[in-house]
Every structure is written in C-alpha cells, then in structure tokens.
C-alpha cells in the first residue's frame, strides 16, 4: 500500500513540475540533466548483470575511483549532477543521469549489485532493485547533526527505504547508531572511504628555517590577492599555480609585485630550494612534496567564482593550517572529511594572515577501508 501511495504522490509532483522543468532546461547548466532525468532523453537503460554504482555529484563520484580500479566486471554509474556526470565519464564508459523516481520501475534493469553512495536514499531506487532481485549496498553512509532531526521526523518513511537495503557500510559508530535507529540493518563501520587513498611523497624536500606558507593550485586573480595579503615577516611564500600554461603570467605578476620592495624571489625550475622570501613553483608533480614541509596552506580555487575549490585532503594529511575562500562548491564533501580549516571572504584574507600563529592545524577524520566493500560486491556477483 505504501509504495502505491508514494508512486501516486511522485506522479502528481512530476505533473505540476513539468512547466518549470521545461523552463529550467533552457538554461545551459541544465540542458542535459533535466531532459535526461525527467524525459529520459539520451538516457537509456543499463544492460543487465552489471555492477551499478550511484552517486550524487563530483566529490562522491571521485571517491569511487579506488573501488572501480579493483573491479573487473561491467561497471555502470548513475549520477544526479552535471559535475558528477563529467567526472564519471573520466572513470567509466557507462554513465547515466538517474531518472526521476516515477520512471525507475520502467528504467531499472537487473544488476548483480547496486552500490549507492552516502545519503542517496531514494525509495523507488532500492525498492525496484529488490524487485529485480539485485543485491543492494549503501556505502560511506552518514547522518550529520544538521540532518538528524529531519530523518527522525520522517522515521516511518526511512524504515521503508532501509527495508530494501541489504548491507550498509557506515563512516562512524555514531552514524551506525543513527542508521540503526531509522531501520538500517547489517551495518558495518569502515570509516570514510574518501580518505582511503592518501597522498604520497615522491621527493623528500628540505624545509627552510621559519614559517613556510604555500599557496597551492591558484587560479587567475588569486595570486594577486594572496600577494597583497602577505607580508614577508609572516613567513616565506611559495606559489604553485594550478595550470602550467600560466607559469609565465604568474611570474610577471610576482615581478610587478616585488618591484621597489625588499623581497627576494626565484623560480623553482632555476633554483630548487626555498631560501628566497618568495618562490614560484613552475614545475609539475611537486605540490604534495611541498605540502609535506609547509606550515600553512592557502588553498586556491576558493577565491574565484568558477573553480569551486580544490582538494583539502592533501594539505590536511600533512597537518598544515588550511585557509581557503568560501567558493568551494565542488569540494564541500571533501572539506567535511577534515578537521580545522578556515574559509574566508576575499577581503578577509589579509586579516586572517595576521593571525597565523593562532590557527589550528588541520587533520583527517576517520580513514576509510574499501576492502570490505570490494569483498561484499564480489560476494554479490557470484552466480
């Protein structure tokens, strides 16, 4: 009875939403996603008997990469967002947008296993999978403090969702307890799988005396902002642009900045040390090695409108103090994996730079293990 009522309400919602969806689909940002999800345009079914992964957006999709690398079987991936779709295409051939729920009974095919990432608790997704005799797994499951009250308020609904989930891998004991309260069963704690692949040092560098500040993965206009917010009394500054084609451009920006100033400067490609006040790293592959000897990291991509931030896991792994801008829409899920970071408006960067000694070092939360997930997936693929 519940599933028919749910299906009827979803149908009503879809009917009222059609005019709005047509309007939004004219927006370039939604021109592929909306026709695919709500009208199934260029969004065919998956072939049967694959291993189907579902994740929302870019961060969640990226976290699946280590698992994909250990699976030889036919991988299918469905997503919600455009950024998730773009990232998915870099990792596997069969990528789809997950259709609106009323289409799932007609769209879903039998798969060996359905693996769903984090909080994508779509009722029809799991129900239809069970009807198709597909094993269902929820991975990296979490319920944060902000969402907990809402989940409890609709506990009756989530009990119905969890009835159709065979196995749950939770991030923490607290998540396990909350999931069980909502009706989850067969729950195992394995940590956060977004931290299953950690940075590696390829070259051990010598740390200079004093504070070392690294501006990592910077974009256009960010170098100028950082330079104007920095004083050499705060420590040596290393700038590592995100794109190598900008090395000459950034060199000119620095040359203009230090003109008539008592600041020593060199390019790393000419002098491989950090003895100057200001260093431009105009080489690839050195960023993690530099994070390993840095005290403070100003993480680029968060002070401009388009980049959406950059990965904070790397500097957090090395215990750096992390500062970034507030435009981190592509990296929010990764920032949730670390403790102690500082997001500031562009015009606040100079102020926080005066307080570097008072900032706390960053660190990683519970590191995840993907091996139990691989084992569970393999157990579901045996005929």
C-alpha positions as MATLAB code, in Angstrom:
seq = 'XXXXXXXXXXXXXXXXXXXXXXXXXXXXXXXXXXXXXXXXXXXXXXXXXXXXXXXXXXXXXXXXXXXXXXXXXXXXXXXXXXXXXXXXXXXXXXXXXXXXXXXXXXXXXXXXXXXXXXXXXXXXXXXXXXXXXXXXXXXXXXXXXXXXXXXXXXXXXXXXXXXXXXXXXXXXXXXXXXXXXXXXXXXXXXXXXXXXXXXXXXXXXXXXXXXXXXXXXXXXXXXXXXXXXXXXXXXXXXXXXXXXXXXXXXXXXXXXXXXXXXXXXXXXXXXXXXXXXXXXXXXXXXXXXXXXXXXXXXXXXXXXXXXXXXXXXXXXXXXXXXXXXXXXXXXXXXXXXXXXXXXXXXXXXXXXXXXXXXXXXXXXXXXXXXXXXXXXXXXXXXX';
ca = [
       0.000    0.000    0.000;
       2.796    2.417    0.931;
       4.620    2.054   -2.382;
       1.453    2.800   -4.401;
       0.726    5.935   -2.358;
       4.344    7.034   -2.776;
       4.176    6.398   -6.512;
       0.920    8.400   -6.828;
       2.358   11.387   -4.958;
       5.505   11.306   -7.091;
       3.366   11.317  -10.237;
       1.409   14.353   -9.034;
       4.621   16.192   -8.207;
       6.021   15.446  -11.644;
       2.872   16.686  -13.427;
       2.945   20.010  -11.607;
       6.683   20.335  -12.197;
       6.603   19.902  -15.997;
       6.263   23.621  -16.890;
       9.063   24.526  -14.503;
      11.295   21.781  -15.865;
      10.824   22.959  -19.439;
      11.802   26.450  -18.324;
      14.927   25.257  -16.476;
      16.021   23.029  -19.364;
      16.576   26.164  -21.443;
      19.349   27.099  -19.041;
      22.703   25.844  -20.367;
      23.579   24.461  -16.938;
      20.597   22.073  -17.031;
      20.284   21.426  -20.770;
      21.499   17.813  -20.465;
      20.484   16.891  -16.922;
      16.787   17.827  -16.988;
      15.880   16.185  -20.334;
      17.780   13.074  -19.215;
      16.291   12.792  -15.716;
      12.741   13.915  -16.348;
      12.158   12.992  -20.008;
      14.717   10.145  -20.465;
      16.302   11.902  -23.450;
      19.609   10.216  -24.384;
      19.371    8.281  -21.120;
      18.868    4.587  -21.987;
      18.700    1.704  -19.541;
      21.828   -0.071  -18.415;
      22.475   -3.509  -19.854;
      21.680   -6.273  -17.385;
      24.024   -8.066  -14.998;
      26.493   -5.237  -14.385;
      27.680   -3.679  -11.144;
      25.693   -0.485  -10.764;
      27.051    2.413   -8.717;
      25.021    5.501   -7.902;
      26.468    8.762   -6.536;
      25.247   12.331   -6.448;
      27.967   14.712   -7.553;
      31.638   15.178   -8.351;
      33.079   14.534   -4.876;
      31.103   11.330   -4.340;
      31.890   10.050   -7.832;
      35.610   10.752   -7.385;
      35.616    8.746   -4.149;
      34.527    5.662   -6.101;
      37.662    5.621   -8.260;
      39.739    3.309   -5.996;
      36.830    0.836   -5.964;
      36.443    0.962   -9.752;
      40.146    0.178  -10.112;
      39.681   -3.099   -8.206;
      36.631   -4.326  -10.112;
      36.996   -6.103  -13.442;
      33.278   -6.586  -14.043;
      30.980   -4.388  -16.152;
      30.630   -1.073  -14.262;
      27.562    1.160  -14.619;
      27.316    4.582  -12.959;
      24.335    6.875  -12.416;
      24.592   10.419  -11.067;
      22.468   13.446  -10.208;
      24.569   16.484  -11.165;
      26.366   17.712  -14.285;
      29.712   17.798  -12.460;
      29.154   14.222  -11.317;
      28.393   13.181  -14.901;
      31.551   14.843  -16.236;
      33.700   13.208  -13.562;
      32.030    9.848  -14.187;
      32.956    9.898  -17.873;
      36.622   10.085  -16.847;
      36.245    6.869  -14.855;
      33.948    4.556  -16.823;
      32.102    4.252  -20.133;
      28.538    3.651  -18.935;
      27.322    6.835  -17.218;
      23.676    7.915  -16.908;
      21.636   10.514  -15.059;
      19.365    8.826  -12.519;
      15.805    9.364  -13.778;
      13.024   10.883  -11.708;
      11.569    8.224   -9.414;
       8.336    7.548  -11.306;
      10.417    6.276  -14.243;
      12.570    3.873  -12.237;
      10.224    0.855  -12.447;
      10.476    1.077  -16.252;
      14.134    2.115  -16.415;
      15.921   -0.109  -13.903;
      17.258   -3.446  -15.101;
      18.548   -6.434  -13.157;
      22.075   -5.817  -11.936;
      24.307   -8.119   -9.921;
      24.776   -5.416   -7.283;
      23.557   -1.862   -6.703;
      26.070    0.223   -4.710;
      24.738    3.604   -3.536;
      26.962    6.330   -2.119;
      26.246    8.205    1.144;
      22.786    9.775    1.591;
      21.127    8.940   -1.753;
      18.149    7.290   -0.034;
      15.699    7.139   -2.950;
      12.811    4.843   -2.023;
      11.974    3.637   -5.546;
      15.643    3.126   -6.409;
      16.062    0.459   -3.729;
      12.538   -0.976   -3.996;
      12.771   -1.632   -7.723;
      16.275   -3.048   -7.311;
      14.944   -5.598   -4.827;
      12.029   -6.436   -7.106;
      14.619   -7.050   -9.870;
      16.498   -9.326   -7.421;
      19.530   -7.025   -7.279;
      21.704   -7.046   -4.154;
      21.698   -3.556   -2.579;
      24.558   -1.902   -0.662;
      24.770    1.583    0.881;
      28.361    2.790    1.311;
      30.011    5.684    3.160;
      26.680    6.168    4.916;
      26.406    9.086    7.298;
      23.793   11.209    9.050;
      25.157   14.554   10.186;
      23.845   16.525   13.153;
      22.004   19.012   10.956;
      20.035   16.318    9.113;
      19.425   14.027   12.082;
      16.260   15.745   13.330;
      14.714   15.671    9.850;
      15.488   11.976    9.441;
      13.871   11.206   12.809;
      10.819   13.275   11.916;
      10.225   11.052    8.867;
      11.350    7.865   10.527;
       8.370    5.904    9.163;
       9.495    6.689    5.611;
      13.161    5.812    6.090;
      12.216    2.488    7.682;
      10.576    1.651    4.361;
      13.718    2.680    2.493;
      16.026    0.582    4.691;
      13.804   -2.482    4.294;
      15.266   -2.798    0.803;
      18.953   -2.273    1.655;
      20.895   -5.492    2.273;
      24.173   -4.108    3.624;
      25.308   -0.737    4.986;
      28.897    0.495    5.395;
      28.867    3.466    7.803;
      31.526    6.129    8.386;
      31.446    6.068   12.209;
      29.907    4.384   15.242;
      27.619    7.382   15.692;
      26.410    7.025   12.103;
      25.821    3.312   12.705;
      23.693    4.059   15.762;
      21.604    6.653   13.910;
      21.140    4.429   10.862;
      20.032    1.531   13.049;
      17.520    3.787   14.810;
      16.000    4.600   11.420;
      15.685    0.943   10.486;
      19.068    0.161    8.950;
      20.321   -3.397    9.330;
      23.545   -5.334    8.718;
      25.645   -2.199    9.389;
      29.450   -2.227    9.442;
      31.709    0.716   10.332;
      34.702    1.151    7.977;
      35.434    4.901    8.152;
      35.227    7.460    5.366;
      36.204    5.927    2.017;
      37.000    9.371    0.611;
      40.139    9.015    2.724;
      41.023    5.539    1.500;
      43.630    6.858   -0.952;
      46.084    9.180    0.766;
      48.774   11.486   -0.683;
      52.274   10.163   -1.268;
      55.626   11.930   -1.180;
      57.713   11.376   -4.306;
      60.653   13.550   -3.287;
      61.771   14.445    0.254;
      62.457   18.182    0.343;
      64.495   20.171    2.839;
      62.397   22.542    4.923;
      63.897   26.034    5.328;
      64.018   27.792    8.662;
      60.913   29.686    9.758;
      57.289   29.530    8.653;
      56.576   28.186    5.178;
      53.320   29.330    3.530;
      52.207   27.577    0.347;
      49.555   28.981   -1.980;
      48.540   25.781   -3.766;
      46.592   25.305   -7.015;
      45.982   29.017   -7.521;
      43.866   30.465  -10.347;
      43.760   33.768  -12.199;
      43.450   36.780   -9.853;
      44.126   34.642   -6.778;
      47.898   35.160   -6.891;
      47.478   38.930   -6.771;
      45.019   38.648   -3.857;
      47.395   36.388   -1.923;
      50.447   38.547   -2.580;
      48.640   41.675   -1.410;
      47.529   39.860    1.769;
      51.024   38.581    2.602;
      53.979   40.172    4.344;
      57.389   38.504    4.374;
      57.507   38.848    8.168;
      54.778   36.181    8.287;
      56.978   33.584    6.570;
      58.269   32.504    3.174;
      55.609   32.279    0.466;
      55.526   29.563   -2.204;
      53.074   29.972   -5.087;
      52.059   26.897   -7.098;
      49.655   27.810   -9.948;
      47.019   25.246  -10.890;
      47.648   25.407  -14.646;
      51.205   25.213  -16.086;
      50.290   27.435  -19.031;
      50.001   30.290  -16.510;
      53.566   29.991  -15.165;
      54.863   32.940  -17.222;
      51.797   35.032  -16.398;
      52.228   34.442  -12.664;
      55.958   35.182  -12.903;
      55.093   38.599  -14.347;
      52.528   39.212  -11.587;
      55.186   38.455   -8.969;
      57.820   40.587  -10.706;
      55.419   43.538  -10.725;
      54.564   42.961   -7.057;
      58.150   42.863   -5.771;
      59.242   45.920   -7.765;
      60.627   48.516   -5.308;
      60.178   46.023   -2.419;
      62.868   44.355   -0.347;
      61.719   40.834   -1.261;
      63.982   38.101   -2.663;
      62.458   35.864   -5.330;
      63.289   32.944   -7.578;
      61.618   30.359   -9.800;
      61.878   26.768   -8.628;
      62.851   25.476  -12.069;
      66.065   27.546  -11.813;
      66.838   27.069   -8.130;
      65.421   24.019   -6.360;
      65.294   25.307   -2.802;
      63.140   27.605   -0.669;
      65.710   30.114    0.533;
      64.114   33.215   -1.049;
      61.243   35.130    0.538;
      59.038   34.302   -2.424;
      59.200   31.264   -4.719;
      57.215   30.386   -7.827;
      56.990   26.629   -8.377;
      56.877   26.415  -12.158;
      57.114   22.622  -12.310;
      54.554   19.809  -12.167;
      54.329   16.994   -9.627;
      55.811   18.792   -6.614;
      52.747   20.017   -4.741;
      52.372   17.134   -2.251;
      56.118   17.174   -1.595;
      55.845   20.879   -0.777;
      52.746   20.398    1.392;
      54.807   17.907    3.416;
      57.156   20.703    4.563;
      54.583   23.539    4.723;
      53.188   25.096    7.881;
      50.297   26.999    6.268;
      48.428   26.307    3.017;
      46.317   28.901    1.250;
      44.272   26.607   -0.958;
      43.422   28.093   -4.331;
      40.181   27.709   -6.254;
      38.072   29.052   -3.405;
      38.712   32.751   -4.049;
      37.381   32.744   -7.629;
      33.863   32.085   -8.903;
      34.387   29.209  -11.317;
      36.878   26.669   -9.907;
      34.778   25.587   -6.931;
      37.742   24.978   -4.631;
      40.426   22.272   -4.561;
      41.154   19.095   -2.638;
      41.933   19.844    1.057;
      42.766   16.204    1.879;
      46.371   16.582    0.721;
      47.425   19.512    2.969;
      45.314   18.121    5.847;
      47.154   14.799    5.627;
      50.400   16.661    6.295;
      48.908   18.646    9.198;
      49.054   22.077    7.568;
      46.964   25.023    8.696;
      44.449   25.434    5.863;
      42.912   28.685    4.621;
      40.648   28.889    1.574;
      37.923   31.034    0.095;
      34.232   30.340    0.519;
      33.564   29.294   -3.078;
      34.200   25.564   -2.601;
      31.048   24.104   -4.163;
      32.961   21.277   -5.920;
      34.828   20.232   -2.776;
      32.310   20.519    0.077;
      32.189   16.765    0.635;
      35.983   16.634    0.968;
      36.128   19.553    3.399;
      33.723   17.549    5.569;
      36.464   14.889    5.822;
      38.907   17.142    7.669;
      39.138   18.933   11.000;
      40.170   22.579   11.441;
      40.072   24.674    8.299;
      39.310   28.337    7.713;
      37.080   29.672    4.912;
      37.198   33.439    4.446;
      35.868   36.075    2.108;
      38.421   37.556   -0.291;
      38.601   40.817    1.647;
      39.217   38.899    4.895;
      42.360   37.089    3.746;
      44.756   39.817    4.879;
      43.160   39.799    8.349;
      43.492   36.051    8.906;
      47.085   36.190    7.647;
      47.874   38.351   10.680;
      46.685   35.513   12.954;
      48.587   32.536   11.514;
      50.132   31.583   14.861;
      46.664   31.305   16.426;
      45.229   28.950   13.795;
      44.814   25.229   14.494;
      46.465   22.590   12.341;
      44.161   20.579   10.130;
      43.807   16.804   10.281;
      41.865   13.956    8.723;
      38.800   12.320   10.232;
      38.390    8.519   10.266;
      40.287    6.988    7.343;
      38.202    4.507    5.388;
      38.944    0.984    4.172;
      37.455   -0.068    0.827;
      38.374   -3.757    1.118;
      35.167   -4.765    2.965;
      33.181   -3.081    0.173;
      35.096   -4.954   -2.531;
      34.500   -8.220   -0.680;
      30.770   -7.520   -0.342;
      30.451   -6.588   -4.019;
      32.271   -9.741   -5.091;
      30.045  -11.893   -2.903;
      27.034  -10.450   -4.701;
      28.418  -11.099   -8.187;
      28.905  -14.840   -7.766;
      26.272  -16.782   -9.671;
];
